[in-house]
Amino acid sequence: MKSETLLHERLRAYADRLDEDAPAIRAEEIAAAPAATVTATRRRRMPALLVAAVVAVGIVMMAGVVVFSRSEPTRVDTTGGYREPTEPATSVLAVEALPQLRFNVSELSVQAGVVEVRYVGHGGTHTLVFERPDLDGFELQVSGEEEDVGKVRLAPGEYVIHCDVPGHRAAGMEAVISVVPASP
């Protein structure tokens, strides 16, 4: 017990000498009190380590902002890819993506056949996809005031389109397309 107290006193004395920027300590003293050297070194390095830690946290946070703020969706096509029709469109369907997370219309009507879909953005990043397995892979994307155009073959029936950017569909970015038989 007494030897531990003496050791603690010697270590404190060495640490105090190091903190006062004393001249170099002899090798025998350092060997006799390695814990004091480590403690004193830690005291001196603390501001540098603190600055380094703050910088590292800042870099990690910036990387997180860049990675997680990316609003362009990533789609993995597992069906082998959508093939756009090569023949000319028989009708045109215009859909606008509004910044309030809505399409400009909630119901649309178009004639069956090859339809040219014109997707116009009015702020933000949005997509237009069909909720049908046979049209999986068809996707239009707009960012800001851009326009994207694609063709799709639609048979008579009802089709649901939506924006697949996370949270947009739940906010109301969805519409129904009624496809009527083509006029003879």
C-alpha positions in Angstrom: 0.0 0.0 0.0 2.8 2.4 1.0 4.7 1.5 -2.2 1.6 2.3 -4.3 1.3 5.8 -2.7 5.0 6.5 -3.3 4.6 5.3 -6.9 1.6 7.6 -7.5 3.5 10.6 -6.0 6.5 9.9 -8.3 4.2 9.6 -11.3 2.5 12.9 -10.5 5.9 14.6 -10.1 7.0 13.3 -13.5 3.7 14.3 -15.1 4.0 17.8 -13.6 7.5 18.1 -14.9 6.3 17.2 -18.4 3.4 19.6 -18.2 5.8 22.5 -17.3 7.7 21.9 -20.5 10.7 20.9 -18.4 13.9 20.0 -20.2 14.2 16.4 -21.5 13.8 13.8 -18.9 16.6 11.3 -18.5 16.0 7.8 -20.0 16.3 6.2 -16.5 13.4 8.4 -15.2 11.2 7.5 -18.2 11.9 3.9 -17.7 11.1 4.2 -14.0 7.8 5.9 -14.7 6.3 4.9 -18.1 2.7 5.6 -17.0 3.6 9.2 -16.1 5.0 9.7 -19.6 1.9 8.2 -21.2 -0.3 10.4 -19.0 1.6 13.5 -19.8 1.7 12.7 -23.5 -2.0 12.2 -23.4 -2.5 15.6 -21.8 -0.5 17.3 -24.5 -2.2 15.4 -27.3 -5.7 15.9 -26.1 -6.4 19.1 -28.0 -5.0 17.7 -31.2 -7.0 14.5 -30.7 -10.1 16.5 -30.0 -9.6 18.5 -33.2 -9.0 15.4 -35.2 -12.1 13.7 -33.8 -14.2 16.8 -34.6 -12.9 16.9 -38.1 -13.5 13.2 -38.6 -17.1 13.5 -37.3 -17.6 16.5 -39.6 -16.4 14.5 -42.6 -18.6 11.5 -41.8 -21.6 13.8 -41.4 -20.9 15.5 -44.7 -20.6 12.1 -46.4 -23.9 11.1 -44.9 -25.6 14.2 -46.2 -24.2 13.6 -49.7 -25.2 10.0 -49.7 -28.6 10.2 -48.1 -29.7 13.4 -49.6 -29.4 12.0 -53.1 -33.0 12.1 -54.2 -32.6 10.2 -57.5 -33.9 6.7 -57.1 -32.0 3.6 -58.0 -34.0 0.9 -59.8 -32.8 -2.6 -60.3 -34.5 -4.2 -63.3 -34.9 -7.9 -62.6 -37.1 -8.6 -65.6 -34.4 -8.3 -68.3 -35.3 -4.8 -69.2 -38.2 -2.9 -70.7 -38.2 -2.6 -74.5 -39.7 0.6 -75.9 -41.8 0.2 -79.0 -40.1 1.2 -82.2 -43.2 2.2 -84.2 -44.6 5.7 -84.1 -46.9 6.7 -81.3 -50.6 6.7 -82.0 -51.4 9.1 -79.1 -49.6 11.4 -76.6 -50.1 11.5 -72.8 -48.8 14.5 -70.9 -48.1 14.3 -67.2 -46.6 17.0 -65.1 -44.8 16.5 -61.8 -45.6 19.3 -59.4 -43.4 20.4 -56.5 -46.2 19.7 -54.1 -45.6 15.9 -54.7 -48.6 15.5 -57.0 -49.2 15.0 -60.6 -51.2 17.7 -62.4 -54.1 15.2 -62.9 -55.3 12.2 -61.0 -57.1 10.6 -63.9 -56.1 10.4 -67.5 -57.6 8.8 -70.6 -55.9 7.7 -73.8 -56.5 5.4 -76.8 -54.9 2.0 -76.9 -51.7 1.5 -78.9 -48.3 3.0 -78.7 -48.5 6.0 -76.4 -45.8 8.7 -76.2 -45.6 9.7 -72.5 -44.3 13.3 -71.9 -43.2 13.8 -68.3 -42.6 17.4 -67.4 -41.0 18.5 -64.1 -41.8 21.6 -62.2 -39.3 21.3 -59.3 -37.7 18.5 -57.4 -36.7 15.1 -58.6 -39.5 12.7 -59.7 -40.1 9.5 -61.6 -43.0 8.1 -63.5 -43.5 4.3 -63.4 -46.3 1.9 -64.1 -47.6 -0.4 -61.5 -47.7 -3.4 -63.8 -45.2 -6.3 -64.0 -45.4 -6.2 -67.9 -44.2 -2.6 -67.8 -41.6 -3.0 -65.1 -38.5 -1.2 -66.3 -40.4 1.7 -68.0 -39.3 4.8 -66.1 -39.2 8.4 -66.8 -37.2 10.8 -64.6 -37.2 14.5 -64.2 -35.3 16.9 -62.0 -36.2 20.6 -61.7 -37.7 21.9 -64.9 -36.6 19.0 -67.2 -38.8 16.9 -69.5 -38.4 13.2 -70.2 -40.2 11.3 -73.0 -40.8 7.6 -73.6 -43.1 5.3 -75.5 -45.2 2.5 -74.1 -47.7 0.0 -75.6 -51.0 0.1 -73.7 -53.9 -2.3 -74.2 -57.4 -1.3 -73.1 -57.8 -1.2 -69.4 -56.8 0.8 -66.3 -53.2 1.5 -65.4 -51.8 3.1 -62.3 -48.8 5.4 -62.6 -46.8 6.8 -59.7 -43.6 8.4 -58.6 -41.3 5.8 -56.9 -39.1 8.3 -55.1 -39.4 7.3 -51.5 -42.4 9.0 -49.8 -43.8 10.7 -53.0 -46.5 8.1 -53.8 -47.6 8.1 -50.2 -47.9 11.9 -50.4 -50.3 11.6 -53.4 -48.1 11.3 -56.5 -50.3 8.7 -58.2 -52.7 8.7 -61.1 -55.0 6.3 -63.0 -54.8 6.0 -66.8 -58.0 4.7 -68.5 -57.0 3.2 -71.9 -59.9 3.0 -74.3 -60.0 0.9 -77.5 -58.5 2.6 -80.5 -61.0 4.2 -83.0 -61.4 2.1 -86.2 
